[in-house]
Amino acid sequence: MLHDVHRPGRPKANSDHVALGPSGVWVIDTKNRSGRVVFADGTLQQNGYKRDRETAAAATATAAVAALLEPRHRLLAHGVICLAGEGTTMPAGPTPCGTIVVGCHTCRPC
């Protein structure tokens, strides 16, 4: 597990965590959101506003990490947004760009 990893090609951007294991490389971005946070039909929303920019940014970070891997391993890179905080206990699911969104209880016990 690596923490606060600089994103390849973007020196001022970071990924919160990069986990390496038998199931692949997991690029994890943790978000602490207030208000009503829901994940439905592949869309992350906060207080009624879509957060597509955040899910797309996580997918871009994952693609940058995947590009560093040998070609045969690139499909094993996964992007995750882990929502921490109250009101984020929704079930996990993928977005259209491939980023997986998980709620608080999926990532860790609250």
C-alpha positions in Angstrom: 0.0 0.0 0.0 1.4 3.4 -1.0 -0.1 6.6 0.3 -0.3 10.1 -1.2 1.2 9.0 -4.6 1.9 11.7 -7.2 0.0 11.1 -10.4 2.1 10.3 -13.5 2.3 13.3 -15.8 0.6 15.6 -13.3 3.1 16.7 -10.6 0.6 18.7 -8.6 -2.1 16.0 -8.5 -2.0 12.9 -6.3 -3.9 9.7 -5.6 -4.7 9.1 -2.0 -3.7 5.4 -2.0 -2.4 2.8 -4.4 -2.8 -0.8 -3.3 -1.0 -3.7 -5.0 -2.2 -7.3 -4.6 -3.1 -10.5 -6.3 -6.3 -8.9 -7.7 -4.4 -6.1 -9.3 -3.5 -2.4 -8.8 -6.1 -0.4 -7.0 -5.9 3.4 -7.4 -8.0 4.8 -4.5 -9.3 8.3 -4.1 -11.0 9.0 -0.7 -13.7 11.7 -0.6 -15.4 13.1 2.5 -18.6 14.6 1.3 -21.3 16.3 3.3 -25.0 16.5 2.5 -27.0 13.9 0.7 -24.6 11.6 -1.2 -26.1 8.9 -3.4 -24.9 6.5 -6.0 -27.6 5.3 -8.4 -27.7 4.2 -12.0 -23.9 4.5 -12.2 -23.9 8.2 -11.2 -22.4 9.7 -8.1 -24.4 12.7 -6.8 -24.0 15.1 -4.0 -27.0 17.3 -2.9 -28.6 16.6 -6.3 -25.5 17.5 -8.4 -23.7 15.0 -10.5 -20.0 14.4 -9.6 -19.0 13.0 -13.0 -15.8 15.1 -13.0 -14.6 13.3 -9.9 -15.3 9.9 -11.3 -13.7 10.8 -14.6 -10.6 12.1 -12.7 -10.3 8.8 -10.9 -10.5 7.0 -14.2 -7.8 9.2 -15.7 -5.5 8.6 -12.7 -6.1 4.9 -13.0 -5.2 5.0 -16.7 -2.0 6.9 -16.0 -1.0 4.2 -13.5 -2.0 1.4 -15.9 0.2 2.9 -18.6 3.2 2.3 -16.3 2.5 -1.4 -16.1 3.5 -4.0 -18.7 0.8 -4.3 -21.3 -0.4 -7.7 -20.1 -1.1 -6.3 -16.6 -2.9 -3.1 -17.6 -6.4 -4.6 -17.3 -5.6 -5.3 -13.7 -5.6 -1.5 -12.8 -8.8 -0.5 -11.0 -10.0 3.0 -10.0 -12.0 3.4 -6.8 -13.6 6.4 -5.1 -14.1 5.6 -1.4 -16.7 7.9 0.2 -16.1 8.5 3.9 -18.4 10.3 6.2 -22.0 10.1 7.3 -24.6 9.4 4.7 -22.3 7.5 2.4 -23.2 3.9 3.2 -24.7 3.2 -0.3 -23.9 -0.1 -2.1 -20.8 -0.2 -4.3 -21.0 0.0 -8.0 -19.2 1.0 -11.2 -19.6 4.2 -13.1 -19.7 4.4 -17.0 -16.0 5.4 -17.0 -15.1 2.3 -15.0 -14.5 3.9 -11.6 -15.9 1.9 -8.7 -17.7 3.9 -6.1 -17.9 2.5 -2.6 -19.5 3.8 0.6 -18.0 4.1 4.1 -18.9 0.6 5.3 -17.4 -1.0 2.2 -14.0 0.6 2.8 -13.7 0.3 6.5 -15.8 -0.1 9.6 -17.2 3.3 10.7 
